[in-house]
Amino acid sequence: MKTHRLHMEYDYSFDLYGLVSSVRDYKLAWALNKLLHLRLTRQQDLCYDLFGKDRLLIANYQYITEHSEVRLFRNRALGSSTLKKPFLLPDIKEYDYVLQITGAMQQLYPQELLNKLLRVPLVQYVKQFDPLTLKFKENLIF
């Protein structure tokens, strides 16, 4: 019997930033709203069922305009999890939050955005990542 494989090409044309911050997700979203003039609002938590073993719940904030989309995710799962790696992106588990920017807001110079994010007193460190280099990049496709 012949085996057929489905190959999907996903679009990873977004900017991705890892943020280190010890504050709660709603407080960080509020600070980013003030700094970047956004309106990040809490959305339904992302839920990943992993092989029937456990469930991964991720805090999810989103701001959508006609030309761009900004999403803020908590990298660590909400609540207690029995998983070895309870992270949205285990590749960058050192980062508490993930900021995903798609569309017109990508036109900002990355260094300028990094400097703005570092001006937030609640953020200790920020780094930009290339989504194509991440092993678990499929977790960012919705």
GIJO-V996499 format. One record per residue. N is the residue number from 1. RES is the residue in one small letter. SS is DSSP state (H for helix, E for strand, - for the rest). NEAR is the number of other C-alpha atoms within 10 Angstrom. Layout:
n: {N | N}
res: {RES | RES}
ss: {SS | SS}
near: {NEAR | NEAR}
This chain:
n: {1 | 2 | 3 | 4 | 5 | 6 | 7 | 8 | 9 | 10 | 11 | 12 | 13 | 14 | 15 | 16 | 17 | 18 | 19 | 20 | 21 | 22 | 23 | 24 | 25 | 26 | 27 | 28 | 29 | 30 | 31 | 32 | 33 | 34 | 35 | 36 | 37 | 38 | 39 | 40 | 41 | 42 | 43 | 44 | 45 | 46 | 47 | 48 | 49 | 50 | 51 | 52 | 53 | 54 | 55 | 56 | 57 | 58 | 59 | 60 | 61 | 62 | 63 | 64 | 65 | 66 | 67 | 68 | 69 | 70 | 71 | 72 | 73 | 74 | 75 | 76 | 77 | 78 | 79 | 80 | 81 | 82 | 83 | 84 | 85 | 86 | 87 | 88 | 89 | 90 | 91 | 92 | 93 | 94 | 95 | 96 | 97 | 98 | 99 | 100 | 101 | 102 | 103 | 104 | 105 | 106 | 107 | 108 | 109 | 110 | 111 | 112 | 113 | 114 | 115 | 116 | 117 | 118 | 119 | 120 | 121 | 122 | 123 | 124 | 125 | 126 | 127 | 128 | 129 | 130 | 131 | 132 | 133 | 134 | 135 | 136 | 137 | 138 | 139 | 140 | 141 | 142}
res: {m | k | t | h | r | l | h | m | e | y | d | y | s | f | d | l | y | g | l | v | s | s | v | r | d | y | k | l | a | w | a | l | n | k | l | l | h | l | r | l | t | r | q | q | d | l | c | y | d | l | f | g | k | d | r | l | l | i | a | n | y | q | y | i | t | e | h | s | e | v | r | l | f | r | n | r | a | l | g | s | s | t | l | k | k | p | f | l | l | p | d | i | k | e | y | d | y | v | l | q | i | t | g | a | m | q | q | l | y | p | q | e | l | l | n | k | l | l | r | v | p | l | v | q | y | v | k | q | f | d | p | l | t | l | k | f | k | e | n | l | i | f}
ss: {- | - | - | - | - | - | - | - | - | - | - | - | - | - | E | E | E | E | E | E | - | - | - | - | H | H | H | H | H | H | H | H | H | H | H | H | - | - | - | - | E | E | - | - | - | E | E | E | E | E | - | - | - | E | E | E | E | E | - | E | E | E | E | E | - | - | - | E | E | E | E | E | E | E | - | E | - | - | - | - | - | - | - | - | - | - | E | - | - | H | H | H | - | - | - | - | E | E | E | E | E | E | E | H | H | H | H | - | - | H | H | H | H | H | H | H | H | H | - | - | - | - | - | - | E | E | E | E | E | - | H | H | H | - | - | - | H | H | H | H | - | -}
near: {3 | 4 | 4 | 6 | 6 | 5 | 6 | 6 | 6 | 9 | 8 | 15 | 13 | 16 | 19 | 20 | 22 | 22 | 24 | 16 | 17 | 13 | 12 | 11 | 19 | 15 | 11 | 20 | 22 | 14 | 19 | 20 | 15 | 13 | 13 | 11 | 9 | 17 | 17 | 23 | 17 | 17 | 12 | 12 | 16 | 15 | 12 | 14 | 10 | 10 | 7 | 7 | 8 | 13 | 17 | 22 | 23 | 21 | 21 | 20 | 21 | 19 | 17 | 15 | 11 | 7 | 9 | 13 | 18 | 21 | 20 | 25 | 24 | 23 | 25 | 23 | 21 | 15 | 9 | 9 | 15 | 10 | 13 | 7 | 14 | 21 | 24 | 26 | 22 | 17 | 14 | 17 | 15 | 14 | 22 | 20 | 26 | 26 | 19 | 19 | 20 | 18 | 16 | 12 | 15 | 18 | 10 | 9 | 9 | 13 | 11 | 10 | 17 | 16 | 11 | 13 | 22 | 16 | 12 | 15 | 10 | 17 | 19 | 13 | 14 | 20 | 15 | 16 | 14 | 13 | 18 | 12 | 9 | 13 | 12 | 15 | 17 | 14 | 12 | 14 | 8 | 5}
